[in-house]
Amino acid sequence: MKAQAVIRLNFSSEKQLKVVLGALRPETETSSTPRSKVHMKTDDQSLILEFRARDTSALRAAINSYLRLIGVAMNLQSLIDES
């Protein structure tokens, strides 16, 4: 793997972190493409995503996909909390 990135996201609550972890776990257990791999770990109320990819295009696609999923999970949790 030639391209890599580490992203650390800090959440305001443990609940938010658990919601996002639950949403992302199926994605990390099975890779949809052999061009990239993602490893998740937590540190207090932070999520650390480690991306490795064959090239920068695959890296960018993987990062965008995960950030989009995180945004959807957080928006849905916010809507549920408002109800």
C-alpha positions in Angstrom: 0.0 0.0 0.0 1.5 3.3 -1.1 -0.9 5.9 0.3 -2.0 6.3 3.9 -3.8 8.7 6.2 -4.8 8.8 9.8 -7.9 10.8 10.8 -8.9 11.4 14.4 -12.4 12.6 15.2 -13.4 13.9 18.6 -17.0 13.4 19.7 -18.9 15.4 22.3 -20.2 12.2 24.0 -19.6 8.5 24.4 -23.1 7.9 22.9 -22.1 9.7 19.6 -19.0 7.6 19.4 -20.9 4.4 19.9 -23.4 5.3 17.2 -20.7 6.0 14.7 -18.8 2.8 15.6 -21.9 0.8 15.2 -22.5 2.3 11.8 -18.9 1.8 10.6 -18.1 -1.6 12.0 -19.7 -3.6 9.1 -17.7 -1.5 6.6 -14.4 -2.3 8.2 -15.1 -6.1 8.7 -15.4 -6.7 4.9 -13.6 -4.5 2.4 -15.6 -3.7 -0.7 -12.4 -3.3 -2.7 -8.9 -4.7 -2.5 -7.6 -1.2 -3.3 -7.9 0.1 0.3 -8.1 -1.0 3.9 -9.4 0.8 7.0 -8.7 0.1 10.6 -10.6 1.7 13.5 -9.7 2.3 17.1 -10.9 4.5 19.9 -9.2 6.7 22.5 -11.5 8.1 25.1 -14.2 9.9 23.1 -12.2 9.9 19.9 -12.4 7.7 16.8 -9.1 7.1 15.0 -9.4 5.8 11.4 -6.2 4.5 9.7 -6.5 4.3 5.9 -4.1 2.5 3.6 -4.6 2.3 -0.1 -2.8 1.4 -3.3 -2.9 4.9 -4.7 -4.1 8.4 -3.8 -7.4 8.0 -5.7 -8.4 4.9 -3.7 -7.3 6.7 -0.5 -9.5 9.7 -1.3 -12.5 7.5 -2.2 -12.2 5.5 1.0 -11.9 8.7 3.2 -14.8 10.3 1.5 -16.9 7.2 1.9 -16.2 6.9 5.6 -16.7 10.6 6.3 -20.1 10.5 4.5 -21.2 7.5 6.5 -20.2 9.2 9.7 -22.2 12.3 8.7 -25.2 10.2 8.0 -25.0 8.3 11.3 -24.6 11.6 13.3 -27.5 13.3 11.5 -29.8 10.3 12.1 -28.8 10.2 15.8 -29.6 13.9 16.0 -33.0 13.4 14.5 -33.8 10.5 16.8 -32.7 12.5 19.8 -35.0 15.4 18.8 -38.1 13.1 18.5 
